[in-house]
Amino acid sequence: MIEDLRELVRALDRRVPRFDRSGESRIARDAAALKDLALERIARLDRLEA
């Protein structure tokens, strides 16, 4: 599961916002929030495995 979350974070980091498209600002905000949640979950799972 941790590796899947890390891949999600990598994919979100690769994404380039296209602000010329309608709704892109919201998509970028949602992607940033999803990345934050994934990083929090990774940290929590890392602590449990330690």
Secondary structure, DSSP 4 states (H G I P E B T S, - for coil): -HHHHHHHHHHHHH----TTSTTHHHHHHHHHHHHHHHHHHHHHHHHHH-
